[in-house]
């Protein structure tokens, strides 16, 4: 573990083993597949998720990657893990985008970027509350908590999505009030909350939860407008989780499945009268600002999702090219392979380009002064990946052939009666050994045509917001009035000189607006690690 001498400008950055060891300090109540987990860090069913998060720690200490995986926080003057950094420029957003892509190339889904998204979103919201109330109380509490998280290099679980109950009814109208997390008691020391968060990424193996509202509340929903931080093992918290990845599947035979090494657990988090001290409470009944917390987080998170699925796309592109080679085919000479490979590249780099644009045209929050992605580009990028993830799988299948699901299981590789024959007849390219061909085939199967492949599809579709939610935000933020003004001017109807005409709404900062064509804080993106250079 990196420790600091007095006056050091670095936070206590952990490595992957330090992270694993730190989990032993917590004793959460966790159930997986109906069984109580005695020790999270030792549970086989959770190892792939823990492994993935450990990478976010190790990469931050890798000299080649550290310039991208860490950032200097100007308020504290300390260098922190980028997954805990508050964005201070458009360059920060570009660096975060690239960092998440590289992490997800390695792990499939690095998970920890959700902490970045929530911290940035909450920071913006509390600054707005203080501005409205003429106070500094909300900023101060959040700043102290942020420093704690950064100094300890913690991993946070984002408990935002409520169970919701009857979707046609608002929180205050539910027959069972525990389908939304809500305040049940207030006292001089803090608040007591109860309710259920239905989808919490990495829930069993985080250090703390950030509890956040999942929707814009109305006055009647005030008790449901709550945002706070609680330790993962706070009394009254029960976690009911899925396994992470595909642990335990024939580790002794064949090439190791990617999802045996890396995966993600998602958990239902049940809170039963959980006490939260006031210093960890950021919103408690301020219903007017609940939508700010949700919206800010969603915009940051959709931006991060773009990078995460670009990293996943890189895995499919590389595996598809290797499979073509193993099959004895050359995409340079065979258009039926080259075209789907180009299509796969187009999809991946197309939605990633939206993430780059959302970073370049970043919006500086007027209250916190931090930066957030431009919402139209962020939502378009997320919408593209959400709806094209199935095409990505199809294209990987198209260039790979049917062997990825027709190949006999790994036990046959060690069967004396069949192994030699299979190795002889199922070899295609004489320059590629049989074991290398089947290794790539099983890798693609694992990512696209398995339990884990279905999980990647669904989490891409709904994680960070459903397509309908994304379309709503695109429509809400798109400067449609500017386009109307353009056409009316070209048609020379003279309406722009009409003083009674409503002022155009939804100007996009940074383009054709009062702010001009550039925004402050355009810090230069740090050099790419070797794994993302063109000659890697």
ABEGO torsion letter per residue (X at the ends): XBBBBBGBABBBBBBAAAAAAAAAABBBBBBBGGBBBABAAABAAAAAAAAAAAAAAAAAABAAAAAAABBBBAAAGBBBBAAABBBABAAAAAAAAAAAAAAAAAAGBAGAAAAAAAAAAAAAAAAAAAAAAGBAAAAAAAAAAAAAAAAAGBBBBBBABBAGEBAABBAAABABAAABBBBABBBAAEBBBBEBBABBBGAAABABBBBBBABBBBAAAAAABBBBBBBAABBGBBBBBBBBEBBGBGAABEBBBAAAABBBBBBBBBBBGBBBBAAABABBGBAAAAAAAAAAAAAAAAAAAAAAAAAAAAAAAAAAAAAAAAAGBBAAABAAAAAAAAAAAAAAAAAAAAAAAAAAABBBBAAAGBBBBBAAAAAAAAAAAAAAAAAAAAAAAAAAEAAAAABBBAAAAABAAAAAAAAAAABBBAABBAAAAAAAAAAAAAAAABAAAAAAAAAAAABGEBAAAAAAAAAAABBAAAAAAAAAAAAGAGAAABAABBBBBGBBBGBGBAAEABBBGBBBBBBBBAAABAAX
